[in-house]
């Protein structure tokens, strides 16, 4: 399990210490904070839950489209040395 160090932001600058946090703990913490932020923005009327869901779907669709254009190694499909003809035409 990978360990990520982060500053304890609740303490004053002099009291800040490094705290070890696993990737899972960091993901859980971010998930909780994101949910709290979304709930607060909905409660304050900044946007509705439906508007948020629609925007989230748009981002997921865009991400899926980007994933379709990449190889497993994250490189652009068909670009570069693997396909010099395509690289020249772009």
Secondary structure as a PSIPRED ss2 file (coil, helix, strand):
# PSIPRED VFORMAT (PSIPRED V4.0)

   1 X C   1.000  0.000  0.000
   2 X C   1.000  0.000  0.000
   3 X E   0.000  0.000  1.000
   4 X E   0.000  0.000  1.000
   5 X E   0.000  0.000  1.000
   6 X E   0.000  0.000  1.000
   7 X E   0.000  0.000  1.000
   8 X C   1.000  0.000  0.000
   9 X C   1.000  0.000  0.000
  10 X C   1.000  0.000  0.000
  11 X C   1.000  0.000  0.000
  12 X C   1.000  0.000  0.000
  13 X H   0.000  1.000  0.000
  14 X H   0.000  1.000  0.000
  15 X H   0.000  1.000  0.000
  16 X C   1.000  0.000  0.000
  17 X C   1.000  0.000  0.000
  18 X E   0.000  0.000  1.000
  19 X E   0.000  0.000  1.000
  20 X E   0.000  0.000  1.000
  21 X E   0.000  0.000  1.000
  22 X E   0.000  0.000  1.000
  23 X H   0.000  1.000  0.000
  24 X H   0.000  1.000  0.000
  25 X H   0.000  1.000  0.000
  26 X H   0.000  1.000  0.000
  27 X H   0.000  1.000  0.000
  28 X H   0.000  1.000  0.000
  29 X H   0.000  1.000  0.000
  30 X H   0.000  1.000  0.000
  31 X H   0.000  1.000  0.000
  32 X H   0.000  1.000  0.000
  33 X H   0.000  1.000  0.000
  34 X H   0.000  1.000  0.000
  35 X H   0.000  1.000  0.000
  36 X H   0.000  1.000  0.000
  37 X H   0.000  1.000  0.000
  38 X H   0.000  1.000  0.000
  39 X H   0.000  1.000  0.000
  40 X H   0.000  1.000  0.000
  41 X H   0.000  1.000  0.000
  42 X H   0.000  1.000  0.000
  43 X H   0.000  1.000  0.000
  44 X C   1.000  0.000  0.000
  45 X C   1.000  0.000  0.000
  46 X C   1.000  0.000  0.000
  47 X C   1.000  0.000  0.000
  48 X C   1.000  0.000  0.000
  49 X H   0.000  1.000  0.000
  50 X H   0.000  1.000  0.000
  51 X H   0.000  1.000  0.000
  52 X H   0.000  1.000  0.000
  53 X H   0.000  1.000  0.000
  54 X H   0.000  1.000  0.000
  55 X H   0.000  1.000  0.000
  56 X H   0.000  1.000  0.000
  57 X H   0.000  1.000  0.000
  58 X H   0.000  1.000  0.000
  59 X H   0.000  1.000  0.000
  60 X H   0.000  1.000  0.000
  61 X H   0.000  1.000  0.000
  62 X H   0.000  1.000  0.000
  63 X H   0.000  1.000  0.000
  64 X H   0.000  1.000  0.000
  65 X H   0.000  1.000  0.000
  66 X H   0.000  1.000  0.000
  67 X H   0.000  1.000  0.000
  68 X H   0.000  1.000  0.000
  69 X C   1.000  0.000  0.000
  70 X E   0.000  0.000  1.000
  71 X C   1.000  0.000  0.000
  72 X C   1.000  0.000  0.000
  73 X C   1.000  0.000  0.000
  74 X C   1.000  0.000  0.000
  75 X C   1.000  0.000  0.000
  76 X E   0.000  0.000  1.000
  77 X C   1.000  0.000  0.000
  78 X C   1.000  0.000  0.000
  79 X C   1.000  0.000  0.000
  80 X H   0.000  1.000  0.000
  81 X H   0.000  1.000  0.000
  82 X H   0.000  1.000  0.000
  83 X H   0.000  1.000  0.000
  84 X H   0.000  1.000  0.000
  85 X H   0.000  1.000  0.000
  86 X H   0.000  1.000  0.000
  87 X H   0.000  1.000  0.000
  88 X H   0.000  1.000  0.000
  89 X H   0.000  1.000  0.000
  90 X C   1.000  0.000  0.000
